Amino acid sequence: MDSVKIVSWNCRGTSSPKTVGRIKALMRTLQPDIVCLVETRADEQRTLKFCRRFTKHWQWAAIPAEGMSGGIITLWKQRVGRITPIAQSRFSLHLVLSSEKPKEWIVTIIYNSQHGNIQKALWKNLSLISMLDLPWILLGDFNAILNTNEHRGGLFVNYSLKSRHFNDFLIQNQLFDLGFYGPPFTWCNNQGGLARRWARLDRFLANSAWLSSFDSYCNNHLPRIHSDHSPMFLIAKFFNHKKQRVFRFEDFWFGYDKCHKAVARAWEFKPNTTPMHAFSHLLSRTKNYLAHWRKNGLTPLDAAIGKTEEDISYIESIESSLQHDDLKARIALRSLYHKT
């Protein structure tokens, strides 16, 4: 595998045919490796009934709900590697994933309580997991926000104490928010007028060991359908150690209006993450947009000129390391010069 794909969703129950249909649609369209569902509202019997729908292609672990409250279900494809549940409580499920890269890492799925004192106890228990000193990713509904920008409607005082405890937990365990793309809030109370509330209650967190195991990652907030929470879709790409062709911007591209438009379109995007990650993502978008324009927007002559100049640059870059009597390289270079 060159990447791992994770869907996380507070689905608010797994009994509704519409909810089950939405889950199957996410599986079909996104092709995730791991699917994490919280607030399933499914006791042991309903959990077993739900998971049996997917046993042909998926393995699973779960925490049954207590009455109509809580519940966590996690499903994964066998290609991910061996996954072993190591601990669980009413509000969290911890899995160790054994694979080639990274060799072992921890996935923690969370459905937190709304009560501040219970949240504080969970943060304390989760801090014990960080002592295992393994790559660690946490995901789910944390029922807390980090700052005033993560809610709209109502007063921040309703979140302030829980927010402080949540921030303390991140700082003490050196965890990083993976950011997001898409709508800024993952929850809405769906009420009208001044009673309407929004908040970013769902997220992905990870420690530095997990971050250093992946080349890039992207968390997307998906449309809020059949629940008051948005599903989240994370794609994390492993490092590719194969040698890749270097992307080079050619000076003659400046003469093309569509080149400028391709760059402008690439930057018409506002990532909600750290400045360094946002800058890196925008550079990657720019390269992809330009590569697409180069392939489809240049005339055959333009493309031929560009290819010739690329070949010249390559031979010139290695020319100094060749033997003085390397006649083939000199002839090839001279031939390329004549083409231009």
DOBA-462919 format. One record per residue: x, y, z of N, C-alpha, C, O, CB in turn; residue in one letter. Coordinates in steps of 0.2 Angstrom, whole numbers, plus 5000, padded with zeros to 4 digits. Atoms other than C-alpha are relative to their C-alpha. Glycine has a CB too. Layout:
XYZXYZXYZXYZXYZA;...
END
This chain:
500449945000500050005000500450065000500950065003499550005006M;499649945000500650174996499750065004499950115005500150034993D;500449954996499350265007499549965005499449905004499650054996S;500650024996498050235021499550055000499650115001500349985007V;500649965000496350295020499549995006499349935007499650004993K;500450014994495250325035499450045000499450104999500450015007I;500649964999493450375037499850005007499849955010499449974995V;500350004993492750435054499450045000499350094996500650045004S;500749975000490950485057499649985006499649935008499649974994W;500550014995489850515071499349994997499050044994500050065005N;500650015004488350435063499350005003498850005000500149934997C;500649994996487150455077499549944999498949954998499650064999R;500450065001486450275076500249964994500349994989499350015001G;499850045006486750125064499449964998499449924994500549955002T;500650045002484950065063499650034994499349994991499550005006S;500449975006484250185050500249974994500849974992500050085001S;499850025007484250115032500450064997500850044993499449984996P;499749945003484750295027500750005002501250024998499650065001K;499349994997486250295038500549944998501049954996500049995008T;499750065002486750115033500250014992500850004990499649945001V;499949985007486550175015500650054999501050044994499450024996G;499449955000487750325018500649975001501149984998499850055005R;499450034998489050215026500249964994500849964992499949955006I;499850045006489050095011500250044994500750024991499449954998K;499849955006489150244999500750025001501150034997499550055000A;499349984999490650305008500549954999501149964996500050035008L;499650065002491450135007500149994993500749984991499749945003M;500050015007491050124989500450054996500850044992499349994997R;499849945004491550294983500850025002501250044998499650065001T;499449984997493050324995500549955000501149965001499950035006L;499650054999493750154996500550005006501149995005500449994993Q;499549994994494450175014500249935002500049885000499650035005P;499750064997495550055023499749995007499749935009500750005000D;500250004993494850095040499350045000499450104998500550025005I;500649964999493050155044499850005008499849955011499449974996V;500149994993492750225062499350035001499250094999500650035003C;500749974998490950255068499950015007500049965011499449954997L;500149994993490550335084499250025001498950044997500450055003V;500749994999488850365093499649954996499149974993499850075000E;500350055003488250205086499349985003498849964999500449934999T;500650014996486850185099499849934999499249914999499450054997R;500150075001487049995096500249965006500849965007500349984993A;499850044995487049875110500349944997500549944991499449975005D;499650065003487949705108499749974995500049954990500249965006E;500450045005486549625098500050044994500150014988499349985003Q;500049965006486349775086500750014997500750014991499750065002R;499349995002488249795085500149944995500449944990500550015005T;499850065004488449615079499649994994499849974989499849945005L;500450005006486949625067500350054995500350034989499350025002K;499749955005487749785059500649974997500749984991500150065004F;499450025002489449715058500049944995500449934991500549985006C;500150055004488849555050499950014993500049974988499549955003R;500149985007488349655035500750004996500750004990499750075000R;499349985003490249685031500549945001501149954999500250065003F;499550054998491049525037500449974994500949934995499749945004T;499750035006491449465019500650034998501150004996499550004994K;499449965002492749605016500350035006500950065005499850044994H;499849964995492949685033500149965006499749915008499650065001W;500050024993493549645050499850055005499850115003500849975002Q;500349954996492949735065500249995008500349945010499350014999W;500050004992493049785084499550055002499450104998500850015002A;500549954998491749875094499950015007500249965011499349984997A;500349984993491149955110499350015000499150064997500450065004I;500749995000489349925113499750065003500150085008499649945002P;500349944996488250075118499749975006499549925007499550034995A;500450014994487450085135499450034999499350095000500450035006E;500749975002485650105131500050034993500250004988499850045005G;500049965006485450235118500650055000500650104996499450034998M;499549954999487050325123500749964998500949915000500150025007S;499350025001488850305115500049944995499549934991500349985006G;499850065005489550155105500550024995500550074992499349984997G;499549995005491050135094500049944996500049884999500750025003I;499950055004491250025079500650024995500550074992499449984996I;499549985004492850015069500149944995500149884997500750015003T;499950065005493049905053500650024996500850084995499350004995L;499449995004494549875043500149954994499949894996500750015004W;499850055005495149795027500649965002501149985005500150034993K;499550054998496349645029500750034997501250025000499949934997Q;499449985003497649735017500450055004500950065003499850034993R;499749954995497949865031500649975004501150005005499550035004V;499550034996498949735041499649975006499049965006500550055003G;500450034995498549645057499950065006500350105008500549955004R;500249954996497549755069499849965007499449915006499450044997I;500150044993497449705088499750055005500150105006500649975003T;500349954994496249795101500549985006500649935008499349985001P;499650014994497349825116499750035006499950015012500750044999I;500349974994496249925127499350044998499350064992500450055004A;500649965002494450005128499750025006499850005012499649954996Q;500449984995493350105139499350024997499250014991500450065004S;500649985003491650175137500150064994499750064990499550035005R;499949945005492350325127500650004995500750044991500150065004F;499450015004493850255118500249934998500149895003500650045003S;499850075002494450105108500750014997500850054993499549974995L;499350005002496350075106500249944996500149894998500550015006H;499850055005497049975091500750014999500950064997499549994994L;499350005002498849925087500049974993499749914992500449965005V;500050025007499049915068500849984999501250025000499850054996L;499450025002500549805063500149994992499749964989500249935003S;499950005007501149835045500750014998501250015003499650064997S;499349995002502749865035500250075002500850075004500049984993E;499849944999502750045037499450055002498950054999500350034993K;499550014995502650105050499949935003499449905002500050055006P;500150074998502949935058499549995005499149945005500749985004K;500650014995501749965073499850075001500250125002500249975006E;500349944998500650115076499349995003499049945002500050054994W;500650004996499150155087499550044997499650104995500150025008I;500649965002497450205082499550005006499349955008499749974993V;500449994995496350275095499350044998499450094995500350045006T;500649975002494450305091499650035006499649995011499649954996I;500349974994493550425103499350024999499150054993500550065002I;500749964999491750475107500050025007499849985012499449954998Y;499949974993491950585122499350035002498850044999500550064999N;500649984997490650635134500050085000500450114998500049985008S;500149925000489950815135500150035006500250095007499250014998Q;499949984993490250825153500850025001501249975000499849965005H;499349995000491950915157500449965005500949945004500050075003G;499750044996492350815172500249934997500749904999499749995007N;499850065003492250655162500550004995500949964994499349974997I;499549995005493250725148500750015003501149985000499850074996Q;499349994997494650775160500249935002500849925001499950045006K;499850074998494650595166500349964994500749924994499449965004A;499850035006494750535148500750024998501149984996499550014995L;499349985002496250645144500549975004501149965002500050085001W;499550034996497150575159500149934998500749914998499750015008K;499950075002496850395154500450004993500849954992499349974999N;499750005006497350435136500850025000501149994996499750054995L;499349994999498950505142500549945001501149945000500150065006S;499750064999499450335147500249974994500849934994499649955005L;499850035007499450275129500650034997501050004994499450014995I;499449975003500750405124500649985003501249985000499950085001S;499450024997501950325136500349944996500849914997499949985007M;499850065004502050175124500550024995500849984992499449974996L;499549975004503150285113499949974993500449954990500749995003D;500150035007502350225096499750064996499450104999499649945000L;500449955004501650325081499349995002499049945003500149984993P;500650004997499950375087499550054997499750114996500050015008W;500549965002498350445079499449995003499249945005499949984992I;500750004997496750495087499550034996499750084992500150035007L;500549975004495150525079499349995003499249945007500049974993L;500750014997493250545082499750065002499950125000500049955005G;500449944997492050655091500350025007500249985012499349995000D;499749984993493050745105499650045004499750055010500750044998F;500549954996491550855110500450055004500150075009499749955005N;499749944998492750995113500350044995500550014989500649985006A;499749965006493551135103500650035003500750035010499550064998I;499449974998495251215104500050075001500450105005500649984996L;500049935000494851395102499450034998498950004996500650034996N;500649975001493551525099499850004992499250014990500050085002T;500150015007493751505080499649944998499449934992500650014996N;500350075001493051325081499350005002499049945002500449955003E;500750004999491251375085499750074998500050124997499949995008H;500449945002489951495079499349995003499049945003499950004992R;500650004997488351545088500149985007500549945009499549954997G;499950024993488151545107500650045003501050074999500049935001G;499549974997489451605119500649955001500549895002499850025007L;499450045000491251535120500049975008500449925009500650034999F;499950024993491051525139499749935001499949895006499650045005V;500250075000490051365136500549944998500449895000499449994995N;499450055002491651285129500650015004501149975003500150014992Y;499349984998493051375138500349955005500949945004499950075004S;499750044995493351255153500249934996500849914997499649985006L;499850065004493351105141500550014995500949974994499349974997K;499549985004494351195129500750005003501249985000499950074996S;499350004996495751225142500249935001500849925000499950045006R;499850074999495751045147500349964994500749934994499549965004H;499850035006495850995129500750024997501149984995499550014995F;499449985002497251105125500649985004501149965002500050085000N;499550034996498251045140500249934998500749914999499750015008D;499950075003498050865134500450004994500949964994499349974999F;499650005006498750905117500750035002501249995000499750054995L;499349984998500251005125500449955004501049945002499950075004I;499750054996500650875138500249944996500749914998499649985006Q;499950065004500650735125500350024993500449974989499449964999N;499749985006501450835111499649974994499949944989500749985000Q;500550025006499950805099499950064996499950114998499449975003L;500149955005499650895083499349994997499149944995500650004995F;500750005004497950945075500249994992500650034990499650065001D;499850015007498050875057499650054995499750044989499849934998L;500349955005496951025050499449964996499249914997500550034996G;500550025004495651005037499950044994500250094993499350005004F;500249965006494951055020499249995000499049945001500349974994Y;500750005001493151095017499650055005500050095008499749935001G;500449954995491751175029500450005006500749955009499349975001P;499650004994492551235045499749975006500149965011500150085002P;500350034994491351155057499749934998499549924992499450045003F;500250075001490950965059499349995003499049935002500549965002T;500650014997489350985069499650065000499850125000500149985008W;500549955000487751085068499449975004499249925003499850034993C;500650034997486251075079499450004996498849984998499950045007N;500550005005485151105064499450045002498850034999499849934998N;500549964998484051225073500050074996500550084992500050025008Q;500149945004483451395065500150065004500150065010499350004997G;500049934997483751575068500650005004501249985003499450025003G;499549984995484751635083500249945004500749945007499850055004L;499850064997484751455090500449964997500649915000499349975002A;499650045004485751385077500850005003501050065004500050024992R;499350004997487551325083500449964995500149914992500049975007R;499550045004489051255074500650005004500850045008500250044993W;499450014996490651185081500449954996500249904993499949985007A;499650055002492151085076500249955005500749965009500750034997R;500050054995491950935087500449944998500749915003499349985003L;499750065003492750805076500750024997500750074994499549964995D;499449995003494550795071500549945000500349895003500350065004R;499550054999496150695069500650045003500850095002500349984992F;499449984997497650715080500549954999500449894998499950015008L;499550055001499350635079500650035004500750095005500249984993A;499449984997501050635088500550004994500449994989500249955005N;499449995005502750675079500249944997500449944991500550045004S;499850065003503150495077499649974995499849954990500049945006A;500550025005501550465067500150054994500250024988499350005002W;499949955005501850625057500649984996500649994990500050075002L;499450015003503650575053500049934996500449924992500650005005S;500150065004503050405046499650014993499649964989499649955004S;500449995006502050485032500350064996500550114999499250015002F;499749955005502550595017499550065000499750125000500149984993D;500549955000500950695017499349975002499249915003499950034993S;500650034997499150685024499550064998499750124997500049995007Y;500649955001497450775020499449975003499149925001500050004992C;500750024997495850775030499550044997499550104998500150015008N;500649965003494250825021499449995004499249935007499949974993N;500750004997492650875030499549984994499450024989499950065003H;500550025006491250785019499350035002499250055008500049935000L;500649974998489450845018499649965006499749905007499649994993P;500450024994488350825033499349974998498850014998499950065006R;500650035002487050705028499849945004500249905006500149974992I;500250054995485950595039500350005007500349955010500149934996H;499849994994486750655054500250085001500250114997500749965001S;499849934999487150825063500850015000501050065001499750025007D;499350005000489050775061500249994993499949954989500349955005H;499750015007490150785045500449945001500849935006500450064998S;499550055000491050625041500750034998500750094995499949954994P;499349975002492950655039500449944997500349884998500450025007M;499750045005494050575026500850025000500950074997499749994993F;499349985000495950565029500449954995500349894995500349995007L;499550045004497250505016500750025002500950085002499950024992I;499349994998498950485023500549964995500449904995500149985007A;499550035005500350445010500649985003501050025006500150044994K;499450024998501850345014500650034996500450054991500149925000F;499549975004503550405009500149954994500149894995500750005004F;499950045006503950344991500850014999501050064997499650024994N;499349995000505850304991500249994992500849994991500349955004H;499850015007505850274972500250074997499950124999499449974996K;499749945003506750404962499450034995499249994990500749994996K;500549975004505450524954500350054995500850094997499550035004Q;499749955004505750634939499950075003499350095006499650004993R;500149944997506050814944499650054996499650054990500750035001V;500449955003504750944940500450074999500750095004499350015004F;499649945002505551094931499550054997499150034992500649994996R;500449945003504651264927500450034994501050054995499850055005F;499649975005505151324910499950074999499350094999499849964993E;500149935001505451504906499550024995499150074996500650044999D;500549985006504451504890499349995002498850024998500249964994F;500750014997502851454900499750075001499150085001500049965005W;500349944998502751634906499650044994499250084995500650055002F;500449975006502151684888499349984999499050004994500449994994G;500750035001500551584890499650025005499750015011500149925000Y;500549974995499051664898499749945004499649955010499550044996D;500350054996498351494903500549975005500349945010499949944995K;499550024995499951454912499950045007499950015012500750014998C;500249964994499551604924499449985003499349985009500050084997H;500750014998497751554925500149935004499749925009499549994994K;499950064997498351374930500350015007500049985012500449954997A;499849994994499351444944499550045005499550025011500750055000V;500549964996497951564950499549955003499349965008499750054995A;500550054997496751414951500349965005499949945010499849964994R;499750054995497951314961500050045007500050015012500749994998A;500049974994498051454974499350035002499350065007500550064999W;500749984998496151484974499749955005499249925004499550014994E;500250054995496051374990500350025006500950055007500349934997F;499849984994496151405008500149945005499549935008499650065003K;499950054996496851265018499950025008500150085009500749965000P;500149984993496351265037500549955004500349905007499349995002N;499550044997497951195044500650045002500650105001500349944996T;499449964998499751245050500250044994500250014988500549965003T;499849975005500551375039500549964995500549974989500450075002P;499650045004501951255034499749954996499849944990500549975004M;500450055004500751115029499650034994499550014989499649965005H;500449965005499651245020500450024994500250014988499750065003A;499549985005501151315010500249944996500249944989500650035003F;499850065004501751135005499449974996499549954990500249955005S;500650035004499951085000499950054994499850024988499450005004H;500149955005499851244989500549994994500349994988499950075002L;499550025004501451204981499949944996500049944990500750005003L;500250065003500951034977499450014995499449984989499849945005S;500549995005499351094969500250044994500050024988499450045004R;499849975006500251214958500449964996500349964990500550065003T;499650045004501451084952499549954996499649944990500449955004K;500550045003499950974948499650034994499550014989499549975005N;500449965005498951104939500550024994500250024988499850075003Y;499549995005500551154929500149944996500249954990500650035003L;499950065004500850974924499449984996499549964990500249945005A;500650025004499050954918500050054994499950034989499450015004H;500049955006499151114908500649994995500549994989500150075003W;499550025004500851064901499849944995500049944989500749995004R;500250065004500150904895499450014995499449984990499849945005K;500649995004498550964888499950074997499550084992499449995004N;500149935003498751154885500550024995500450074992500050045006G;499549985005500351164875499949974993499649924993500749985003L;500150025007500351144856500649944999501049945003500150054995T;499550055000501350994850500750034999501250005001499849954993P;499449965000502751114845500350025006500950015008500050054995L;499849984993502751184862500349955004500849955008499550045003D;499850064996502851014870500649984998501049955002499449955000A;499450035002504250964859500650045002501150025004500049994992A;499549964997505251114863500149995007500749995009499850084998I;499950014993504951094881500449935002500849935006499350005004G;499750074999505450904880500750014998501249985002499749954996K;499349995003507050954870500450045006501050025007500050044994T;499649964995507551084883500149965007500649975010499650075002E;499950044994507250964897500649954999501049945004499349965002E;499550055001508350834889500750045000501250015002499949974993D;499349965000509750974886500250015008500750005009499950074997I;499949984993509551024905500349935003500849945007499450025003S;499750074997509850834910500749994998501149975002499549954998Y;499350025002511350804899500550055003501150045004500050004992I;499649954998512050974904500249995008500750005010499850074999E;499950014993511850924922500549955002500849955007499349995004S;499550064998512850764921500650014996501149974996499649944998I;499450005004514050824908500750015003501249985001499950064995E;499449994997515350884920500349935004500949935005499950055005S;499750074997515450704928500149954995500449904997499449985005S;499950055005515650614912500850014998501150064999499650014993L;499350015003517350564904500150054995499650074991500249934998Q;499949945005518150704893499949974993499750014988500750025001H;500050035007518150574878499349974999499249934995500549954999D;500750035001516250534880499750034994499350084995499650015007D;500249975006515850564862499350004999499050054996500449974994L;500850015000514050504863499650065003499250085000499849935002K;500449944996513550634876500150064996499650104995500350005007A;499949945003514350774866499650004993499350064992500850014998R;500450005006513550724850499250015001498950044998500149934996I;500749994998511850704858499850075002499350105000499849955006A;500149934998512050874866500050054994499550094994500550025005L;499949965005512550954850499349994995499150044993500649984995R;500650015004511050874841499450035003499050064999499949924999S;500549964997509850944854500050074999499550114998500049985008L;499949935001510551114852499750024993499450074993500850025001Y;500249985006510251114834499250004999498950034995500349954995H;500850005000508351064837499750065002499250085000499849945004K;500349944998508151224846500150064996499950124998500250015007T;
END
